Amino acid sequence: MKQILSIPVAALLTILSGLFACNEVEKRSDTPFINIEDAIGVTKSIKYSDIAKEVKYIKLETTSESLIGSISGSSPILLMEDYLLICQTNSAPLLFDTDGKFIRKIGAIGRGPGEMSIRYTAVFNPGDKCIYILTDFGRDILVFNIEGQFVRSFKPDRLHTLNLVSNDLFIGAIATDPFDKTRSNNYVLFNEKGEVLNSYIIPGYADMMLPGSTPETPFGYLLAPIINTSLSGTHINTFQNDTVFTVFPDGSLKFSIYWDLGKYKSPFGPEEQISGDKSSMKKFASFITTVETGKYWIISFSLEGKQKQFVYDKSSKESFELDSIINDTKFVYAPLPFPIGISGDTYISFHQPTRLKKMIENEFFTKREKETPIEATKLRDLANSLKEDDNPVLMIMKIK
């Protein structure tokens, strides 16, 4: 029998009142807080050595069986101890070793038992060494072992996405109607058997309808919440909230960081975003994402057509607008980690061969080549060894 536990009413009221109380800054003085209006224009650079401790590139083997089409999903690339799992659209996930050698496909696309739909989300569970795949528009979770054998399946509440909290413990965002203004976010904590252990109600929308970019796509598309596992726990970013919540391995739910957008806070809900004047929306913040490292919280959002990043320094408790990242390491490139692709202390991104070839010909690379000749030469040799139809090259970054 499933045991369903909910946050006590008193605790829920505390969360709700904490979110909307006007004097909440003082009440939560121990929680990281960024006043965006005050921070705009207060620019400062940070060092890349404070963010990353290791960067390496992995060339994925290209064969007729391992050819990668479109990498997509909320967890497109998974680092699973001794393996890498690549999730795609229209094709089953591919398993490689950490040297990039292709091993096998996991499962298959289809409508039969143990088969997945063309879009899916995968999570690796270190507890039982199995791969959990959310599929069929969030209605099923399929479980495969590392040998690619189908183990079992279970049906959760329909989920937008899921992520790992700890061994044998998962959290999922329940898919509901974004235009239902009476509802709250809903999240469930469940184990490897699909048994619900806890349920959470988080204010705000769990999804966000973005306006279409052309007359042919006026209704845009739906964004699911970002749930990523970083250094301190599993973070939930619901886009329209001003708060990041963290679920810890014991199942507790806590505030991690919050911010005040002030005059940049959008007054538009999903309906207005579809039917309203797009130009008037540009002056408000949108596409908010958050990344945590050991030293910083980095918040990114789009404002007036420009991407802006704000930093909260955990040690000094300072908040400022990010001017630049100073690459004071031997790493050739210094990208800013994006929430999609982060798991624990690892950030994974990928580069198509044509893009990597362009990267080694730009002015920035030639400058870095003089500063870090050994590392730059390795990257140049790797790029020159690629054919245009080869698989992407992965960049694995260890975050401090």
Secondary structure, DSSP 8 states (H G I E B T S, - for coil): -----B--HHHHHHHHHHHH-TTHHHHTTTS-EEEHHHHTT-EEEEEGGGTEEEEEEEE----TTT---EE-SSS-EEEETTEEEE-EESS--EEEETTS-EEEE-S-BSSSTT-B-SS-EEEEETTTTEEEEEETTTTEEEEEETTS-EEEEE--S-EEEEEEEETTEEEEEE---TT-TT--EEEEEEETT--EEEEEEESS-SSEEE--SSTT-TT-EEE--EEEE-SSSEEEE-SSSSEEEEE-TTS-EEEEEEEE-GGGS----HHHHHHS-HHHHTTS-EEEEEEE-SSEEEEEEEETTEEEEEEEETTT--EEEEEEEE--SS-S------STTEETTEEEEEE-HHHHHHHTTSHHHHHHHHHSHHHHHHHHHHHHT--TTS--EEEEEEE-
